[in-house]
């Protein structure tokens, strides 16, 4: 796929995701004064200033910004270097990861923390950008595993054909 087309898709998905995530953070931050329990012990809105990275690890470390930038650069570099192998679905998966990372990076740079507000059971509090990152990685890895299994089967078939 051409790089220009890939970037158009990535930018569109990033803009949509970042706008949704940042808007949700602004709305919750400004209009929710205390925790809202939606389903007792299952789902609530709970405002948290996450100074760390995933699950609050590595708190109060300005290196988190650098780490986030490195991951984003690697992801974008992967998109560019693999442009000939990119399918629209892979571009969407990677765009979700990149856009979630950018949106959380925006928080980290301008606020010094990532604003989280979705609380499900005993799981750490998270936000929409985190959902995009997790879904993007999950789908990307599932696709990778599927393609790997297909490649292995194809190689076995080639080997079987050669032995005949």
Buried (B, 14 or more C-beta within 10 A) or exposed (E): BEEEEBBEBBEEBBEEBBEBBBEBBEEBEEEEEEEBEEEEEEEBBBBBBBBBBBEBEEEEEEEBEEEBBEBBEEBBEBBEEEBEEBEEEBBBBBBBBBBBBBBBBBBBEEEEBBBBBBBEEEEBBBBBBBBBBBBBBEBBEEBEEEEEEEEEEEEEEEEEEEEE
